[in-house]
Amino acid sequence: MIAARSDDYGLGQALARGVDHPPTEGARAALAGVRLARRHGVRMPLLEGLAGVLTGKVAPADAARMAGENVATEE
C-alpha cells in the first residue's frame, strides 16, 4: 500500500486528527497554486479551502462544507 506511506497521505491523516505535520511537497504546491490564482484573478474555491486547512485558518469540516456549498460560475 504505497499511498499509506506518502508524505501527503500522512499530512492528510494528521490534519484529520488535528495534529501538526511538517509541510509536504503537495502542500507547498497547493499554497503556491492559490497565490498564483489570486495574482491572476482566478477563482479556485477548492484549492482555497485546502490552503485554509493547511494554514490552520479553516477547520477541515468547514472546508468540506464550503466546497459542497460552492456553485460553479462561468468566468
C-alpha positions as MATLAB code, in Angstrom:
seq = 'MIAARSDDYGLGQALARGVDHPPTEGARAALAGVRLARRHGVRMPLLEGLAGVLTGKVAPADAARMAGENVATEE';
ca = [
       0.000    0.000    0.000;
       2.173    2.848   -1.309;
      -0.324    5.659   -0.688;
      -0.327    4.981    3.052;
       3.396    5.774    3.100;
       3.402    9.008    1.123;
       4.105   12.281    2.875;
       0.904   13.829    1.529;
      -1.186   10.908    2.784;
       0.438   11.314    6.184;
      -0.322   15.037    6.114;
      -3.977   14.341    5.355;
      -4.188   11.867    8.211;
      -2.534   14.340   10.593;
      -4.877   17.158    9.535;
      -7.891   14.906   10.081;
      -6.655   14.136   13.599;
      -5.806   17.778   14.315;
      -2.104   17.001   14.701;
       0.715   19.170   13.371;
       2.684   17.754   10.450;
       5.589   19.241    8.514;
       4.640   20.727    5.133;
       4.869   18.371    2.180;
       5.653   18.979   -1.465;
       1.932   18.715   -2.235;
       1.041   21.219    0.479;
       3.609   23.708   -0.789;
       2.297   23.253   -4.347;
      -1.296   23.857   -3.200;
      -0.326   27.073   -1.411;
       1.655   28.243   -4.443;
      -1.359   27.463   -6.654;
      -3.604   29.655   -4.502;
      -1.134   32.545   -4.669;
      -0.888   32.190   -8.446;
      -4.673   32.030   -8.871;
      -5.159   35.146   -6.763;
      -2.499   37.008   -8.706;
      -4.359   36.231  -11.939;
      -7.868   36.751  -10.562;
      -8.911   33.119  -10.973;
     -11.440   31.564   -8.587;
     -10.226   28.281   -7.103;
     -12.532   27.670   -4.135;
     -11.496   24.062   -3.534;
      -7.824   24.944   -3.524;
      -8.519   27.963   -1.317;
     -10.330   25.708    1.165;
      -7.393   23.326    1.183;
      -5.000   26.218    1.712;
      -7.142   27.395    4.620;
      -6.875   23.976    6.235;
      -3.128   23.783    5.581;
      -2.539   27.163    7.196;
      -4.834   26.428   10.132;
      -7.308   29.166    9.227;
     -10.149   26.771    8.342;
     -11.200   23.523   10.013;
     -11.309   20.509    7.667;
     -15.051   20.053    8.249;
     -15.682   23.720    7.407;
     -13.623   23.462    4.206;
     -15.625   20.408    3.153;
     -18.900   22.211    3.876;
     -17.794   25.287    1.907;
     -16.776   23.081   -1.031;
     -20.206   21.464   -1.031;
     -21.936   24.837   -0.983;
     -19.881   26.298   -3.800;
     -21.608   26.831   -7.121;
     -19.687   26.837  -10.360;
     -19.769   30.076  -12.296;
     -18.756   30.865  -15.813;
     -15.718   33.110  -15.924;
];
